[in-house]
């Protein structure tokens, strides 16, 4: 679950479940994260579903860059087009400085 604060900051609480449903398709967030994590510029990522009245949910990817790398969301999206089926492609990619982690990551 994600909360968007008034100043545009996101707070990730937890996933209600590991599946995002978009236009009748079930998307495994952990499978999608595995593909995104393998990108050479990505340090870590989180995939969340954002409620949408038409799609059910939109796929939002939040990523952090590896040290010395700078992630360009459109370029990352283009790389994902080559590796993912169309229904799994993110609607939005958000780059942030860090993702909150538990003791077990």
N, C-alpha and C positions, 0 to 999 in steps of 0.2 A: 504494500500500500504506500502511496506517495502523497504528500501534502505539498501544495504550492503555496508559499507564503506571499503576502501582498507585494513584497519588494522583488518578486521573481525567483526567490531562492526555493529549492526543492528540499524536502525532508523525507527520507525513505525510512518508513517504519518497519515494514516486513511484507512479505508476500502473503496474500490470502490463500493462494494456491500456486502451483508451479506451471499452470497452463493459462495462456491468454487466448481468448476466443475472439476472432475477428472474421466477420462475414461468413460464419458457419465453419471456419477452420480452427482447429486447435493447434496452438503454437506452444511448444515446450520452451519455456524461458531458459532452462538450464542447457538445452541443446543449442539454442541460439547464442547463449553466452559462451559456450565452448568454441564456436566458430569465430566469434568476435575477439575472444581472448587470444586466439592464435595469430591475430594481425600483428605485424612487426612493430607497430607504433603504440599498441594498446597495452597498458600496464594492468588495468582491471576494468571490469564493466558490470553493469547491472541492467537487466531487461525488465521493464515493468509495463503493465497495461494501463493505458489512460482511457477512462470512460469516454465513449463517443456515441451520440444518439443514432447514428446511421450504421457505423461499423461494429458496434458492440464495444470494442476496445481498439485503440490504436497502439501500435508497438513503439515504445519509447526506449531508446538505448542511452544510458549514461556511461561515459567512458572517462578514464584518466589516461594520460600519456606517459610513456616510459621516459625516463630521464634523458634529456637531450632531444626528444621528439616533440613535434607539435602536430596535433591532430586537426585535419581539415575535414569537417563533417561531410561535405559533398564528395570529397575524394574517398573517404572511408565508405560512404554509401556505394560509390562506383565499384570499389573492391568487393563489397558484399554482394552486389548484383551477380558477380561471376561465381559466387560460392553458395548462394542460397536460392531456394525456390521463391518465386515472386510473392506468394502469400506471407512469407516470413520476413520480408524486408521491412526495416523500421520505417515508421512514419516520420520520426524525428530522432536526431542524434544530438545529445547535449554533452558538451565537454566541461568537466569540472576539475578542480585541483586535487580532490581526494574523495574517496568513498568511505563511509563509516564501515568499520569492520568489527566483528566480534572477536573474541579470543581464538576462535577456530576458523576465522576468515570467512 
